Amino acid sequence: MSDVWEQYLRTAEIRKEDMNRLVMNFLVVEGYLEAVEKFQKESGTKPEVGFASISDRLAVIEAIESGNLDDAVEKLNATNPEILKTNFFLNQQRFIERIRMGMTDEEALEFAQKELKPLVEQNLAFLEEMAKTMDILRCKDLPNIPEVVGELLANSRWFKTAAEVNAAILTSQTGLKCPKLLHLLKMLIWTQNQLDEKVEYPRMSVLPTGQLTVINPPWPSE
């Protein structure tokens, strides 16, 4: 059986254009703008989105990671305002920063009602995150802040918010929040895990090199 698989692998035709598109998609998603420009010139492969869109996305992410939320919001309003209206994590960060800057409890509750509550009602998966966020009001004057609240106030939270916004922008632009190559690798791993118990086949055991190892399923004893 493994001979059949290996024969198929040897004869399978992969078009260079398809490989180029995978490479270009990876460069676009990861934000390697200079590499995108060079690869387009060398291969003739057009990126899925324009250079300006890539640059705008990177500028938003950089602003969030550096803690400049007002700049990020301004840039999003100019390029992708729907993200500002629909992304829970971005609006959660806006809420946190307003509390940090001295927003009164009344103003905070009003912001939460207007900006966060509708997003939670649309996706109940955010309900627990919403509860933790509101705990900031209860704990902000305590000498020892609970760990779960402290995590929301930590500098590392900026990077989580940036990653969520980056994924949202990518999804709106390309339909995927991660490179297509990564998506294909996940599909490969899942498929191989399904086959391991069912059939003898050459498993790609070392992904970076493509090394194959013949897998013999545990056939039931008679």
C-alpha positions as CSV (number, residue, x, y, z in Angstrom):
1,M,0.0,0.0,0.0
2,S,2.8,2.4,0.9
3,D,4.3,1.9,-2.6
4,V,1.1,3.2,-4.1
5,W,1.2,6.3,-2.0
6,E,4.9,6.9,-2.8
7,Q,4.1,6.5,-6.5
8,Y,1.3,9.0,-6.3
9,L,3.6,11.5,-4.4
10,R,6.3,11.1,-7.1
11,T,3.8,11.8,-10.0
12,A,1.7,14.5,-8.3
13,E,2.1,17.7,-10.2
14,I,2.3,20.9,-8.2
15,R,2.2,24.0,-10.3
16,K,4.8,26.7,-9.7
17,E,2.1,29.4,-9.8
18,D,0.3,27.7,-6.9
19,M,3.5,27.5,-4.9
20,N,4.2,31.2,-5.6
21,R,0.7,32.2,-4.4
22,L,1.3,30.3,-1.2
23,V,4.6,32.1,-0.6
24,M,3.0,35.4,-1.4
25,N,0.1,34.8,0.9
26,F,2.6,34.0,3.7
27,L,4.6,37.2,3.1
28,V,1.4,39.3,3.1
29,V,-0.1,37.8,6.2
30,E,3.2,38.0,8.2
31,G,3.6,41.6,7.1
32,Y,6.9,41.4,5.2
33,L,6.2,44.3,3.0
34,E,9.6,44.7,1.5
35,A,9.7,40.9,0.7
36,V,6.2,41.2,-0.9
37,E,7.5,43.9,-3.3
38,K,10.6,41.9,-4.2
39,F,8.8,38.6,-4.6
40,Q,6.2,40.3,-6.9
41,K,9.0,41.6,-9.1
42,E,10.8,38.3,-9.2
43,S,7.9,35.9,-9.7
44,G,5.2,38.1,-11.2
45,T,2.8,37.0,-8.4
46,K,0.4,39.7,-7.3
47,P,-0.5,40.0,-3.6
48,E,-4.1,39.4,-2.6
49,V,-4.3,42.9,-1.1
50,G,-2.5,46.1,-2.1
51,F,0.7,47.4,-0.6
52,A,-1.3,50.3,1.0
53,S,-3.6,47.8,2.8
54,I,-0.7,45.8,4.1
55,S,1.1,49.0,5.3
56,D,-2.1,50.3,6.9
57,R,-2.6,47.0,8.8
58,L,1.0,47.0,10.1
59,A,0.6,50.7,11.2
60,V,-2.5,49.8,13.3
61,I,-0.8,46.8,14.9
62,E,2.3,48.8,15.7
63,A,0.2,51.5,17.3
64,I,-1.6,49.0,19.5
65,E,1.6,47.2,20.5
66,S,3.2,50.5,21.5
67,G,0.2,51.4,23.6
68,N,-1.0,54.2,21.4
69,L,-4.6,53.2,21.3
70,D,-6.0,56.6,20.1
71,D,-3.7,56.4,17.0
72,A,-4.8,52.8,16.3
73,V,-8.4,53.8,16.5
74,E,-7.9,56.8,14.3
75,K,-6.1,54.6,11.7
76,L,-8.9,52.0,11.8
77,N,-11.6,54.6,11.4
78,A,-9.9,55.7,8.2
79,T,-9.2,52.2,6.8
80,N,-11.5,49.6,8.3
81,P,-14.1,51.2,10.6
82,E,-16.1,48.0,10.9
83,I,-13.3,46.4,12.9
84,L,-13.7,49.1,15.5
85,K,-17.4,48.4,15.8
86,T,-17.2,44.6,15.9
87,N,-14.0,43.6,17.6
88,F,-14.5,42.8,21.3
89,F,-10.9,42.7,22.3
90,L,-10.1,46.1,20.8
91,N,-13.1,47.7,22.6
92,Q,-12.2,45.8,25.8
93,Q,-8.7,47.5,25.6
94,R,-10.4,50.9,25.1
95,F,-12.4,50.3,28.2
96,I,-9.4,49.3,30.3
97,E,-7.4,52.3,29.2
98,R,-10.3,54.7,30.0
99,I,-10.4,53.2,33.5
100,R,-6.6,53.6,33.8
101,M,-6.9,57.2,32.8
102,G,-9.4,58.0,35.5
103,M,-12.8,57.3,34.0
104,T,-15.6,57.4,36.6
105,D,-17.5,54.2,37.4
106,E,-20.6,55.7,35.8
107,E,-18.8,56.6,32.6
108,A,-17.2,53.1,32.5
109,L,-20.6,51.4,32.9
110,E,-22.0,53.6,30.1
111,F,-19.1,52.7,27.8
112,A,-19.6,49.0,28.6
113,Q,-23.3,49.2,27.9
114,K,-22.7,50.9,24.6
115,E,-19.6,49.2,23.2
116,L,-19.1,45.9,24.9
117,K,-22.6,44.6,25.8
118,P,-23.8,44.4,22.2
119,L,-20.7,42.4,21.2
120,V,-21.3,39.9,24.0
121,E,-25.0,39.5,23.0
122,Q,-23.8,38.6,19.5
123,N,-21.2,36.1,20.8
124,L,-21.8,34.6,24.3
125,A,-18.2,33.3,24.2
126,F,-17.2,36.7,25.3
127,L,-19.4,36.6,28.4
128,E,-16.6,35.4,30.8
129,E,-14.2,37.9,29.4
130,M,-16.8,40.6,29.9
131,A,-17.2,39.6,33.6
132,K,-13.4,39.7,34.2
133,T,-13.3,43.1,32.5
134,M,-16.0,44.5,34.8
135,D,-14.1,43.2,37.8
136,I,-11.6,45.9,37.1
137,L,-14.0,48.5,38.5
138,R,-14.5,46.4,41.7
139,C,-10.8,45.8,42.3
140,K,-9.1,48.9,41.0
141,D,-8.7,50.4,44.5
142,L,-7.7,47.2,46.3
143,P,-4.1,46.9,47.6
144,N,-3.8,43.5,46.0
145,I,-5.5,43.0,42.6
146,P,-6.6,39.4,41.8
147,E,-4.3,37.7,39.3
148,V,-7.1,37.4,36.7
149,V,-7.6,41.2,36.8
150,G,-3.9,41.9,36.8
151,E,-3.6,39.9,33.5
152,L,-5.9,42.4,31.9
153,L,-3.9,45.3,33.1
154,A,-0.5,43.8,32.2
155,N,1.6,45.2,29.3
156,S,1.4,41.8,27.6
157,R,-2.3,42.5,27.0
158,W,-1.4,45.0,24.3
159,F,0.1,42.2,22.2
160,K,-2.9,40.0,22.6
161,T,-5.2,42.8,21.5
162,A,-2.9,43.5,18.6
163,A,-3.0,39.9,17.6
164,E,-6.8,39.8,17.7
165,V,-7.1,43.0,15.7
166,N,-4.5,41.7,13.2
167,A,-6.5,38.5,12.7
168,A,-9.8,40.5,12.3
169,I,-8.2,42.7,9.6
170,L,-6.7,39.7,7.8
171,T,-10.1,37.9,7.8
172,S,-11.8,40.9,6.3
173,Q,-9.1,41.2,3.6
174,T,-8.3,37.6,2.7
175,G,-10.9,35.4,4.4
176,L,-8.3,33.8,6.6
177,K,-6.6,34.9,9.8
178,C,-3.5,32.9,9.3
179,P,-1.3,32.0,6.3
180,K,-2.8,29.5,3.9
181,L,0.4,27.4,4.3
182,L,-0.2,27.1,8.0
183,H,-3.8,26.1,7.3
184,L,-2.6,23.4,4.9
185,L,-0.1,22.1,7.4
186,K,-2.9,21.8,10.0
187,M,-5.0,19.9,7.5
188,L,-2.1,17.6,6.8
189,I,-1.5,16.8,10.5
190,W,-5.2,16.2,11.1
191,T,-5.5,13.9,8.1
192,Q,-2.4,11.9,9.0
193,N,-3.7,11.4,12.5
194,Q,-6.9,10.0,11.0
195,L,-4.9,7.6,8.8
196,D,-2.5,6.4,11.4
197,E,-5.0,3.9,12.8
198,K,-6.5,2.8,9.5
199,V,-4.0,2.3,6.7
200,E,-0.3,1.8,5.9
201,Y,1.1,4.9,4.3
202,P,4.2,7.1,4.2
203,R,3.7,9.6,6.9
204,M,5.4,13.0,6.6
205,S,7.1,12.7,10.0
206,V,9.5,15.7,9.7
207,L,7.5,18.7,8.2
208,P,10.4,21.1,7.6
209,T,12.3,18.5,5.4
210,G,9.3,16.4,4.1
211,Q,10.9,13.2,5.5
212,L,8.6,10.2,5.2
213,T,8.1,7.3,7.5
214,V,6.0,4.3,6.7
215,I,3.2,3.9,9.3
216,N,1.8,0.4,9.9
217,P,-1.6,0.6,11.6
218,P,-2.2,-1.8,14.6
219,W,-4.2,-4.4,12.7
220,P,-6.7,-6.2,15.0
221,S,-5.5,-9.7,16.0
222,E,-7.5,-12.7,14.7
